[in-house]
Amino acid sequence: MLDSLFTSRSKDMPASNIDCGVGELLSMQNIHISHGNKVLLQLDKLTLPSQKLVAFIGPNGAGKSTLLHTILGQHTGTALKTTGQITIQGQPINEAMQNGHIAWVGQHERFELPLTVLDYALLGVSPTLAWYQRPNEQHIEQAKNLLQEFELSGLISARVQTLSGGEKQRLAIVRALMQDTRIMMFDEPTNHLDIRHQRFLLKYLHDLVRQQRKSILVVLHDLTHAHRYTDEVILLDGGQVVAQGMPDEVMTSRRLSDIYHIDIKAHHTDDGLVFV
């Protein structure tokens, strides 16, 4: 069952004792996820580095999103059978989630609540507030600055239901950034974004790692973006890790062509490799 996915934590260990210094961020051991007779993910051991922008790539159904959801423990209550252990620098990952140490943006964020764009962005500070507290002026100013950076300041009073798909995606990212966590996870964050906003986002995440020592995990489909903006790439296929390492090491034309079952070529440009 899902409960077996997490190791126990010593009672005297503080919940906030997470040091994301350079080294190991996450360790996943003996992960096995299945639905009936179909195996969705099978990992003997996977270690992810901290203070890096790590991309998961692979064809549809490779297990990329399943892997992120497994880290987050989001299979609870589903028909999936899940076993294994996940720790974050020796501590159970569910403790990090419960104490707001991980920010998350999924593929299908929900925007049903009758909130303005500013209100939705401020949801990011909710984990740090008591039930009776409201965001303060500093929170509001921070949210406004982020909304401006992501070109949403002109919609600050608009209802979230009125936004376009790309605007909603950028707003969900702003909400996650408002959490100001050391660890961030994104499942296909460039969905619905035009190419300009895609590049802005990935450079923004890249800079967060460099300037604020964040640890960021992201699922990407665009191979050029994965090669250009990330520090480490994990290539999955059939629920298993095929290769892990620096983009140049993992993303060879031959390997990608074999995995995607189509001829993929890498062309050198002034901005780096472009995969077509």
N, C-alpha and C positions, 0 to 999 in steps of 0.2 A: 504494500500500500504506500501512499504518498508519504506517510509519516516516517517510513524507513529511509526516505531520501535525505534526511538531515541528521547530522550527528548531534549528540547532546552537548550542552554547554555547561561548564562548571558554574555552580550557583554563585560563587564569589567573583566571577568575572563580570566586569561592568559591561552593560549593553553597548556603550559608546566606544569601547576599546577597539576601534578599528583603525589601524595605521596603514594607509595606502602608500607607504614608501616604495621606492624602486624595488622590484622583486616580484614575488608571486601575488597575484590578486585573488584568483579563484582556482580551486582544485575540484575536479569532478572525477569520481571513481566508480567504476562498475555501474554506469548508468544504462538502464534498459527500459525503454518505453515501448509499449505495444498496444494495439487495438485489435482485440481478437487474436488472429494468427499473424497479423501484419506488424512487423517490427518497424517503428518510426525512428528510433534513435538507439544506437548501441555504441557506447564509449567505454573502453577499458580504463583509460586515464586521459584526462585533458587538463592541462595547466595553462592558465591565462595570465599574462603579465600585467602589472599595475603601471599607472602613469603612461599608458599607451592608447592609441586609437586603433582598436582591433576590429577588423571587418570579417564577417562570415559571408562567404560566397558559395555558389553552387546552383545547379539547375532547380527548377520547381520540384518540390517534394523531396529535396535533399536532406531536410531536417534542420534548416537554419532557424526558422521561427520556433520550431519545437524545442530546440536547444535553449533559446532565450526564455521561453515560457517555463522550461524546466528549472532554469536558474531561479526564476521568480516564484516558483511553486504554484503556477497558475493552472495546474491540471487537477487541483482538488475538486472533487464532485463530478468529474467527467468519467467516461467509460474507459479511460486509459489506465493501463496497469504500469505503475512506475516504481522502480527500485534503484538503489544506489545512494551515494553520498555526495554532498556538495558542501564545501567549506570556503569561507572567505578569510584568508590568513589564519586558519585554524579554528574559526568560529562558524557556527551554522549560518547559512545564508538567510534563513527565515528570521533570525534575530535582526539582521541588518535591514530587512524589509519592514519589520514591525516598528523599528525605531527610526524609520525615515532616512536611512543612509543611502538608498538607491532611488534615483529618479528614472522614470520609465515612460516611453511614448510608444504605443502599439500601432498596428496597422489601421485599426478601426476605433479611433477615439470617439467617445459619445458626447453629443452636444445637445441633449434634450432639455437640460435645465434652463429656465428662463433667466439667463445671465447676460450681462453686457460683456464686451471683449475685455474690459479692465477687470471686472469681477472674476471672469474665468482665469485670467492670468494670475490673479491674487490667490486662487486656490492652491497655488504652489507653496505658499507659506503656511497653509493649514496644519501640516504635521508639527510645526513648531509652536503652535498656539494652543492655549487651553480653550475649553469649549465656550467660555464666556469672553474670550478675547477677539478682537478684530484687528485686521492689518493696520499698522500705524503709518504715519506720513512717510517714513523711510521706505517701507514696503511699497507704498503707492508710487513713490518717485522712481524706485528701482523698476517696477513694472512698466511705468510709462517710458523709461529709457529703453528697456528691452523691446517694447512694442514699436518704438521708433526705429530701432536697429533692424527689426524684421519687417519694416514698412507696413505697420498696422496702426500707427498712431492716428491716422485719419478715420479709423473705425472704432475708436476707443469707447464710444457710447452705443455702438450698434449691438443688436442682439446676435448672439453667436449663431443662431439658426439661419440668419440671413447671409452668412459668409459663404464664399465659394470654397471648393474643395482645397485649393492651395492655401487660402487664407486660414481655414480651419487647421490645416497641418502646421502652418507656421505658428499659430496661436497655441497649439498643443505643445510645441517645442518651447515656446516662451514660458508656458506654465511649468514645464519640467526644469527649465533653467532657473526659475524663481525658487525652486527647492534648494538650490545651491549645495548639492551633494557632491561628495568626492567621487562617486560612481554613478555613471549614467548609461542607460541602455536604450537603444532605438531600433525598432523593427521596421525596416524600409522607410526611413524618414523622408526620403526624397520623393515618395509617392505624391502625386498631384502637384508637384512643384515644377515650374518651368526651369529651363537650363540655368538661367541667371541665379534664381533662388537656390537651386541645387548646389551650384558652386559656392555661393555665399555661405550656405549652411555648413558644407563640409570643411571649408576653410575656417569657419567660426569654431567648429568642434576641434579641428586640428590645433588652432591657437589656444583653446582652453586647455588642452593637454600640455602644450609647451609653456604657457604663461601661468596657469593655475594648478598644474600637476593633477589634472583630473584623469580618471580611468574611464574610458568610453568604449562600449561594445556596440557594434552596429551591423545590421543585416543590410547588404547592398546587392543590387542586381547589375548595376552599371560597372563593368569591369575596369573601364578607364578611370572612373572615380575611385574605385577600390585601390588601384595601383598608385594613383597620384596622391591621395590624401591620407592614407593610413600607414601605420607603423608595422603592423603585422596582419597577415591574412590567414584565415583558416578556411580551407576548401573542403566542402562536404559533398558527399554523394551517397545515396542509399542509406542515409542515417548514420554514416560513419565518416570519420575524418580521413581524407585522402592525403592532405599535406598541410603543414603549418610552418610559418616562417615569414621572413621579410617578403614583400611583394615580388621583388625580382627573383627570389628563389622559388616561390610557389607558382607564380603566374607565367609559366612558359606556354608558348603557343601549342606545343604538342600535348601537354597535360590538359590544358583547357579544352582543346579540340576533342580529346578522348572523353572527358567528363561530360561535355555539353552535346556530344554526338553531332558536331557540326564543325566545319573548318573555321578556325579562329586565328587571325593573324594579328601580330603586334607591329605597328608602324611607328617609327621614331619621328617626333616632331620637336619643335623648339620648346614646347611645354612638357615634353615627356612622351611616354608610350601612349598610343591610342589603339584600343582593341576593336577590331571589326570582324 
